[in-house]
Amino acid sequence: MNNTTRITLQMTLMDAIFAVSEGNPGAITAMVNMSRDYRKLDPQSALDVYMPLLQMDTMGIYAEDIHVLYKYVCGANCDNMAIIMRGVQMGLLSVNAVKQAIAFSKNESKVNAEIDFIGLKAKLQEKLPKFLKCNDPVAV
């Protein structure tokens, strides 16, 4: 981990949410939604509901940047956030690319189309067969 991490082993889920969100309402909403939904989005994650929080902390993305990532880069879509987090974790997407998408969205105040969510999802599902299958109508 890098020296910017804020989450510790002693923290509750809510403590961790506030540590990365810094009280930003949009970031709190994003992290609450992701923590609530992550178990069904990525059932193979060993980090369970803490994955979104730990991933933001590891990438050094906090507060307003979490809000921009969730709302503008991902279109307020938890599936897209999960794709970004697992994509970075599995080396299919760089942290730098994520931070560039956030910066673009902050400056342009519009949704960024630079991240190939469909292609990343397909690559992730090759490696993680249960990833984002909860929304597929024929998933078992």
N, CA, C and O of each residue as an XYZ file, in Angstrom:
560
protein
N       0.834     -1.190      0.000
C       0.000      0.000      0.000
C       0.874      1.246      0.000
O       2.022      1.214      0.444
N       0.323      2.330     -0.497
C       1.092      3.564     -0.522
C       0.916      4.336      0.781
O       0.130      3.943      1.643
N       1.643      5.422      0.918
C       1.588      6.163      2.169
C       0.400      7.108      2.264
O       0.311      7.883      3.216
N      -0.513      7.063      1.304
C      -1.696      7.912      1.372
C      -2.897      7.172      1.941
O      -3.974      7.757      2.061
N      -2.743      5.923      2.287
C      -3.898      5.160      2.754
C      -4.426      5.713      4.071
O      -3.668      6.178      4.922
N      -5.731      5.651      4.212
C      -6.412      6.211      5.381
C      -7.190      5.175      6.175
O      -7.536      5.413      7.333
N      -7.467      4.041      5.573
C      -8.272      3.014      6.235
C      -7.365      2.130      7.082
O      -6.291      1.718      6.645
N      -7.814      1.848      8.295
C      -7.067      0.962      9.192
C      -7.924     -0.247      9.546
O      -9.136     -0.249      9.330
N      -7.286     -1.265     10.087
C      -8.000     -2.491     10.462
C      -9.021     -2.276     11.571
O      -9.963     -3.058     11.702
N      -8.851     -1.244     12.357
C      -9.750     -0.994     13.477
C     -11.047     -0.296     13.073
O     -11.951     -0.157     13.897
N     -11.152      0.139     11.837
C     -12.311      0.932     11.399
C     -13.524      0.065     11.093
O     -13.415     -1.055     10.592
N     -14.689      0.631     11.416
C     -15.950      0.026     10.978
C     -16.171      0.420      9.522
O     -15.433      1.238      8.973
N     -17.185     -0.164      8.904
C     -17.511      0.167      7.525
C     -17.807      1.666      7.389
O     -17.316      2.315      6.466
N     -18.598      2.206      8.297
C     -18.932      3.640      8.223
C     -17.711      4.510      8.461
O     -17.565      5.550      7.818
N     -16.828      4.110      9.370
C     -15.581      4.864      9.591
C     -14.778      4.923      8.285
O     -14.253      5.974      7.917
N     -14.691      3.794      7.598
C     -13.932      3.723      6.354
C     -14.579      4.590      5.272
O     -13.881      5.257      4.508
N     -15.906      4.579      5.207
C     -16.613      5.423      4.238
C     -16.288      6.896      4.484
O     -15.999      7.636      3.543
N     -16.335      7.318      5.737
C     -16.036      8.713      6.046
C     -14.563      9.042      5.849
O     -14.228     10.180      5.520
N     -13.682      8.076      6.041
C     -12.250      8.315      5.850
C     -11.928      8.632      4.387
O     -11.108      9.508      4.112
N     -12.557      7.938      3.463
C     -12.261      8.194      2.048
C     -13.123      9.312      1.464
O     -12.709      9.974      0.512
N     -14.303      9.530      2.017
C     -15.207     10.543      1.459
C     -14.940     11.944      1.988
O     -15.338     12.928      1.365
N     -14.278     12.043      3.118
C     -13.977     13.336      3.736
C     -15.226     14.188      3.910
O     -15.145     15.416      3.871
N     -16.371     13.561      4.100
C     -17.615     14.287      4.301
C     -18.284     14.787      3.031
O     -19.337     15.420      3.107
N     -17.706     14.521      1.871
C     -18.311     14.940      0.610
C     -19.583     14.121      0.386
O     -19.512     12.895      0.300
N     -20.754     14.779      0.289
C     -22.022     14.033      0.168
C     -22.074     13.103     -1.045
O     -22.597     11.993     -0.947
N     -21.541     13.541     -2.180
C     -21.540     12.692     -3.374
C     -20.653     11.477     -3.203
O     -20.991     10.387     -3.663
N     -19.516     11.658     -2.541
C     -18.611     10.539     -2.285
C     -19.222      9.574     -1.284
O     -19.094      8.359     -1.433
N     -19.885     10.106     -0.268
C     -20.559      9.244      0.717
C     -21.617      8.399      0.014
O     -21.697      7.190      0.232
N     -22.426      9.034     -0.824
C     -23.463      8.306     -1.569
C     -22.848      7.201     -2.419
O     -23.333      6.070     -2.426
N     -21.781      7.534     -3.133
C     -21.121      6.550     -3.998
C     -20.612      5.363     -3.187
O     -20.828      4.213     -3.568
N     -19.943      5.634     -2.077
C     -19.342      4.559     -1.285
C     -20.391      3.746     -0.531
O     -20.218      2.541     -0.349
N     -21.462      4.376     -0.095
C     -22.555      3.622      0.537
C     -23.205      2.701     -0.498
O     -23.452      1.527     -0.220
N     -23.482      3.235     -1.691
C     -24.084      2.414     -2.746
C     -23.177      1.252     -3.139
O     -23.637      0.120     -3.291
N     -21.898      1.537     -3.301
C     -20.962      0.480     -3.694
C     -20.820     -0.572     -2.597
O     -20.816     -1.769     -2.884
N     -20.705     -0.137     -1.352
C     -20.567     -1.100     -0.252
C     -21.829     -1.948     -0.112
O     -21.755     -3.141      0.179
N     -22.975     -1.328     -0.320
C     -24.248     -2.045     -0.230
C     -24.370     -3.104     -1.325
O     -24.859     -4.205     -1.073
N     -23.927     -2.775     -2.536
C     -24.149     -3.631     -3.694
C     -22.982     -4.535     -4.052
O     -23.149     -5.446     -4.864
N     -21.801     -4.316     -3.473
C     -20.607     -4.980     -3.980
C     -20.642     -6.503     -3.868
O     -20.124     -7.198     -4.742
N     -21.233     -7.015     -2.827
C     -21.276     -8.476     -2.636
C     -21.955     -9.164     -3.814
O     -21.505    -10.226     -4.245
N     -23.027     -8.582     -4.342
C     -23.711     -9.203     -5.474
C     -23.033     -8.872     -6.805
O     -23.126     -9.655     -7.751
N     -22.359     -7.731     -6.894
C     -21.672     -7.365     -8.133
C     -20.440     -8.226     -8.370
O     -20.169     -8.647     -9.494
N     -19.695     -8.484     -7.292
C     -18.422     -9.185     -7.403
C     -18.318    -10.244     -6.299
O     -17.547    -10.080     -5.353
N     -19.090    -11.325     -6.416
C     -19.133    -12.320     -5.340
C     -17.823    -13.069     -5.128
O     -17.669    -13.768     -4.127
N     -16.888    -12.934     -6.045
C     -15.601    -13.611     -5.897
C     -14.555    -12.745     -5.194
O     -13.412    -13.169     -5.026
N     -14.932    -11.555     -4.788
C     -13.992    -10.658     -4.116
C     -13.739    -11.124     -2.688
O     -14.673    -11.314     -1.909
N     -12.484    -11.302     -2.364
C     -12.121    -11.698     -1.001
C     -12.326    -10.553     -0.015
O     -12.406    -10.781      1.192
N     -12.410     -9.330     -0.519
C     -12.540     -8.166      0.346
C     -13.990     -7.773      0.599
O     -14.263     -6.869      1.390
N     -14.908     -8.441     -0.062
C     -16.337     -8.276      0.166
C     -16.737     -6.801      0.083
O     -16.306     -6.102     -0.833
N     -17.544     -6.324      1.011
C     -18.079     -4.965      0.955
C     -17.016     -3.893      1.186
O     -17.257     -2.715      0.925
N     -15.855     -4.293      1.669
C     -14.768     -3.336      1.877
C     -13.980     -3.058      0.600
O     -13.216     -2.094      0.554
N     -14.144     -3.865     -0.421
C     -13.379     -3.727     -1.661
C     -13.446     -2.316     -2.236
O     -12.396     -1.744     -2.530
N     -14.636     -1.723     -2.412
C     -14.676     -0.385     -3.008
C     -13.893      0.648     -2.198
O     -13.198      1.495     -2.760
N     -14.013      0.569     -0.899
C     -13.331      1.528     -0.023
C     -11.825      1.335     -0.054
O     -11.070      2.300     -0.174
N     -11.394      0.100      0.055
C      -9.961     -0.184      0.035
C      -9.356      0.148     -1.325
O      -8.214      0.603     -1.402
N     -10.111     -0.076     -2.397
C      -9.595      0.229     -3.730
C      -9.435      1.731     -3.914
O      -8.425      2.177     -4.459
N     -10.402      2.516     -3.474
C     -10.273      3.975     -3.566
C      -9.068      4.444     -2.756
O      -8.292      5.286     -3.209
N      -8.920      3.896     -1.562
C      -7.811      4.261     -0.686
C      -6.475      3.882     -1.310
O      -5.530      4.669     -1.274
N      -6.389      2.704     -1.872
C      -5.149      2.244     -2.510
C      -4.795      3.105     -3.717
O      -3.621      3.389     -3.953
N      -5.811      3.526     -4.489
C      -5.568      4.352     -5.667
C      -5.311      5.812     -5.308
O      -4.866      6.591     -6.151
N      -5.594      6.189     -4.044
C      -5.407      7.578     -3.640
C      -6.487      8.487     -4.192
O      -6.231      9.651     -4.500
N      -7.696      7.956     -4.317
C      -8.832      8.731     -4.824
C      -9.787      8.966     -3.660
O     -10.278      8.020     -3.043
N     -10.043     10.245     -3.367
C     -10.820     10.622     -2.193
C     -11.832     11.728     -2.513
O     -11.742     12.404     -3.538
N     -12.784     11.885     -1.612
C     -13.718     13.015     -1.556
C     -14.345     13.341     -2.913
O     -14.997     12.495     -3.525
N     -14.137     14.591     -3.379
C     -14.753     15.050     -4.618
C     -14.390     14.156     -5.802
O     -15.211     13.951     -6.695
N     -13.175     13.625     -5.816
C     -12.768     12.764     -6.930
C     -13.585     11.469     -6.967
O     -13.881     10.957     -8.047
N     -13.949     10.939     -5.801
C     -14.830      9.759     -5.768
C     -16.186     10.124     -6.356
O     -16.748      9.381     -7.161
N     -16.698     11.268     -5.947
C     -17.994     11.732     -6.458
C     -17.960     11.881     -7.983
O     -18.869     11.418     -8.671
N     -16.920     12.521     -8.507
C     -16.792     12.715     -9.957
C     -16.657     11.367    -10.666
O     -17.278     11.144    -11.705
N     -15.851     10.477    -10.107
C     -15.693      9.150    -10.704
C     -17.030      8.436    -10.792
O     -17.386      7.901    -11.842
N     -17.767      8.427     -9.699
C     -19.045      7.725     -9.655
C     -20.088      8.388    -10.565
O     -20.708      7.726    -11.397
N     -20.271      9.692    -10.395
C     -21.359     10.370    -11.095
C     -21.081     10.607    -12.578
O     -21.944     10.359    -13.420
N     -19.883     11.084    -12.896
C     -19.615     11.500    -14.272
C     -18.876     10.451    -15.095
O     -19.257     10.179    -16.233
N     -17.826      9.861    -14.533
C     -17.089      8.858    -15.298
C     -17.920      7.583    -15.438
O     -17.977      6.985    -16.512
N     -18.565      7.172    -14.342
C     -19.327      5.911    -14.341
C     -20.821      6.108    -14.569
O     -21.563      5.127    -14.618
N     -21.276      7.334    -14.708
C     -22.698      7.582    -14.932
C     -23.566      7.155    -13.769
O     -24.700      6.721    -13.972
N     -23.046      7.271    -12.532
C     -23.744      6.858    -11.308
C     -24.180      5.390    -11.383
O     -25.249      5.023    -10.895
N     -23.344      4.571    -11.995
C     -23.644      3.158    -12.215
C     -22.655      2.300    -11.414
O     -21.450      2.337    -11.660
N     -23.171      1.540    -10.468
C     -22.314      0.694     -9.626
C     -21.576     -0.366    -10.437
O     -20.440     -0.707    -10.109
N     -22.195     -0.888    -11.481
C     -21.508     -1.868    -12.334
C     -20.236     -1.255    -12.920
O     -19.177     -1.884    -12.915
N     -20.346     -0.020    -13.426
C     -19.186      0.636    -14.016
C     -18.099      0.903    -12.978
O     -16.912      0.770    -13.273
N     -18.499      1.276    -11.770
C     -17.507      1.475    -10.701
C     -16.796      0.157    -10.403
O     -15.578      0.132    -10.226
N     -17.552     -0.931    -10.346
C     -16.956     -2.242    -10.081
C     -15.992     -2.628    -11.198
O     -14.936     -3.204    -10.935
N     -16.346     -2.315    -12.436
C     -15.471     -2.602    -13.579
C     -14.156     -1.845    -13.428
O     -13.083     -2.412    -13.637
N     -14.233     -0.590    -13.072
C     -13.012      0.203    -12.892
C     -12.160     -0.368    -11.767
O     -10.954     -0.553    -11.935
N     -12.774     -0.647    -10.626
C     -12.001     -1.124     -9.472
C     -11.342     -2.467     -9.743
O     -10.159     -2.647     -9.451
N     -12.094     -3.411    -10.298
C     -11.507     -4.730    -10.593
C     -10.527     -4.634    -11.757
O      -9.525     -5.347    -11.789
N     -10.817     -3.754    -12.710
C      -9.900     -3.559    -13.828
C      -8.529     -3.085    -13.358
O      -7.499     -3.571    -13.826
N      -8.528     -2.137    -12.433
C      -7.266     -1.659    -11.866
C      -6.608     -2.771    -11.062
O      -5.413     -3.026    -11.210
N      -7.383     -3.428    -10.217
C      -6.838     -4.482     -9.353
C      -6.186     -5.593    -10.183
O      -5.167     -6.152     -9.778
N      -6.765     -5.910    -11.334
C      -6.257     -7.015    -12.142
C      -5.298     -6.568    -13.240
O      -4.919     -7.369    -14.094
N      -4.906     -5.306    -13.226
C      -3.907     -4.816    -14.170
C      -4.416     -4.561    -15.576
O      -3.619     -4.453    -16.509
N      -5.719     -4.462    -15.746
C      -6.296     -4.208    -17.068
C      -6.525     -2.718    -17.322
O      -6.812     -2.310    -18.448
N      -6.397     -1.921    -16.284
C      -6.625     -0.482    -16.345
C      -5.665      0.164    -15.365
O      -5.492     -0.328    -14.250
N      -5.042      1.255    -15.766
C      -4.082      1.910    -14.877
C      -4.778      2.932    -13.973
O      -5.808      3.502    -14.333
N      -4.202      3.145    -12.814
C      -4.694      4.180    -11.903
C      -4.597      5.526    -12.608
O      -5.478      6.373    -12.459
N      -3.538      5.722    -13.367
C      -3.357      6.976    -14.084
C      -4.512      7.229    -15.052
O      -4.983      8.361    -15.162
N      -4.975      6.197    -15.753
C      -6.099      6.347    -16.682
C      -7.367      6.745    -15.934
O      -8.156      7.553    -16.423
N      -7.557      6.177    -14.752
C      -8.734      6.516    -13.934
C      -8.638      7.973    -13.486
O      -9.617      8.716    -13.566
N      -7.468      8.376    -13.018
C      -7.293      9.762    -12.561
C      -7.417     10.754    -13.716
O      -7.913     11.864    -13.524
N      -6.976     10.370    -14.904
C      -7.150     11.235    -16.077
C      -8.631     11.381    -16.430
O      -9.080     12.468    -16.795
N      -9.383     10.293    -16.320
C     -10.822     10.351    -16.599
C     -11.523     11.267    -15.600
O     -12.423     12.021    -15.968
N     -11.110     11.201    -14.341
C     -11.684     12.083    -13.317
C     -11.357     13.535    -13.645
O     -12.240     14.392    -13.616
N     -10.093     13.815    -13.956
C      -9.673     15.186    -14.269
C     -10.429     15.722    -15.483
O     -10.869     16.871    -15.482
N     -10.581     14.893    -16.518
C     -11.319     15.304    -17.712
C     -12.759     15.651    -17.348
O     -13.279     16.684    -17.770
N     -13.393     14.795    -16.572
C     -14.791     15.020    -16.205
C     -14.960     16.251    -15.330
O     -15.960     16.960    -15.442
N     -13.990     16.511    -14.457
C     -14.051     17.714    -13.614
C     -13.924     18.971    -14.467
O     -14.642     19.946    -14.247
N     -13.030     18.952    -15.423
C     -12.786     20.125    -16.259
C     -13.870     20.349    -17.296
O     -14.204     21.490    -17.617
N     -14.411     19.276    -17.812
C     -15.391     19.384    -18.889
C     -16.831     19.307    -18.397
O     -17.758     19.601    -19.152
N     -17.030     18.911    -17.131
C     -18.371     18.763    -16.556
C     -19.276     17.898    -17.426
O     -20.447     18.213    -17.639
N     -18.713     16.812    -17.919
C     -19.519     15.884    -18.718
C     -18.995     14.471    -18.528
O     -17.908     14.253    -17.993
N     -19.780     13.544    -18.972
C     -19.403     12.141    -18.840
C     -18.227     11.840    -19.757
O     -18.183     12.290    -20.902
N     -17.289     11.081    -19.244
C     -16.089     10.709    -19.999
C     -16.327      9.369    -20.676
O     -16.736      8.402    -20.033
N     -16.073      9.320    -21.963
C     -16.258      8.075    -22.712
C     -14.931      7.375    -22.982
O     -14.870      6.481    -23.826
N     -13.870      7.764    -22.282
C     -12.543      7.206    -22.541
C     -12.361      5.785    -22.007
O     -11.507      5.055    -22.509
N     -13.117      5.385    -21.033
C     -12.964      4.049    -20.454
C     -13.926      3.101    -21.174
O     -15.126      3.359    -21.263
N     -13.378      2.015    -21.677
C     -14.156      1.021    -22.419
C     -14.773      0.028    -21.425
O     -14.219     -1.042    -21.175
N     -15.919      0.400    -20.869
C     -16.568     -0.434    -19.865
C     -16.973     -1.795    -20.428
O     -16.835     -2.807    -19.741
N     -17.461     -1.838    -21.644
C     -17.907     -3.101    -22.241
C     -16.731     -4.051    -22.447
O     -16.810     -5.231    -22.105
N     -15.649     -3.534    -23.003
C     -14.466     -4.364    -23.226
C     -13.836     -4.842    -21.924
O     -13.437     -6.001    -21.805
N     -13.750     -3.936    -20.944
C     -13.192     -4.321    -19.640
C     -14.061     -5.374    -18.954
O     -13.546     -6.331    -18.376
N     -15.369     -5.194    -19.022
C     -16.276     -6.174    -18.407
C     -16.062     -7.558    -19.021
O     -16.006     -8.556    -18.303
N     -15.944     -7.616    -20.329
C     -15.742     -8.902    -21.007
C     -14.437     -9.555    -20.556
O     -14.403    -10.755    -20.284
N     -13.370     -8.770    -20.478
C     -12.076     -9.310    -20.031
C     -12.145     -9.784    -18.587
O     -11.588    -10.826    -18.242
N     -12.830     -9.020    -17.747
C     -12.945     -9.410    -16.335
C     -13.777    -10.682    -16.182
O     -13.452    -11.541    -15.362
N     -14.842    -10.804    -16.964
C     -15.686    -11.992    -16.863
C     -14.990    -13.242    -17.382
O     -15.357    -14.352    -16.997
N     -14.001    -13.085    -18.241
C     -13.198    -14.244    -18.660
C     -12.425    -14.803    -17.474
O     -12.278    -16.017    -17.332
N     -11.934    -13.911    -16.626
C     -11.122    -14.307    -15.478
C     -11.961    -14.575    -14.225
O     -11.589    -15.388    -13.379
N     -13.094    -13.881    -14.121
C     -13.978    -13.990    -12.956
C     -15.393    -14.294    -13.453
O     -16.172    -13.370    -13.689
N     -15.731    -15.552    -13.613
C     -17.008    -15.920    -14.241
C     -18.264    -15.377    -13.552
O     -19.298    -15.245    -14.207
N     -18.209    -15.063    -12.272
C     -19.397    -14.568    -11.569
C     -19.478    -13.047    -11.525
O     -20.454    -12.496    -11.015
N     -18.472    -12.366    -12.049
C     -18.402    -10.907    -11.996
C     -19.549    -10.274    -12.778
O     -19.720    -10.548    -13.966
N     -20.328     -9.432    -12.115
C     -21.461     -8.703    -12.684
C     -22.499     -9.601    -13.344
O     -23.149     -9.186    -14.304
N     -22.663    -10.802    -12.855
C     -23.660    -11.723    -13.409
C     -25.026    -11.560    -12.741
O     -26.019    -12.093    -13.237
N     -25.090    -10.833    -11.623
C     -26.359    -10.711    -10.918
C     -27.410     -9.971    -11.751
O     -28.608    -10.155    -11.537
N     -26.971     -9.141    -12.691
C     -27.912     -8.369    -13.525
C     -28.212     -9.055    -14.849
O     -29.076     -8.605    -15.601
N     -27.507    -10.136    -15.138
C     -27.752    -10.854    -16.392
C     -28.994    -11.721    -16.240
O     -29.092    -12.494    -15.287
N     -29.938    -11.607    -17.160
C     -31.208    -12.347    -17.010
C     -31.066    -13.860    -17.015
O     -31.924    -14.552    -16.467
N     -30.012    -14.396    -17.615
C     -29.874    -15.843    -17.677
C     -28.802    -16.375    -16.733
O     -28.439    -17.549    -16.803
N     -28.300    -15.527    -15.862
C     -27.245    -15.964    -14.921
C     -27.786    -16.987    -13.961
O     -28.936    -16.911    -13.528
N     -26.946    -17.948    -13.630
C     -27.343    -19.000    -12.689
C     -26.752    -18.696    -11.335
O     -26.959    -19.454    -10.387
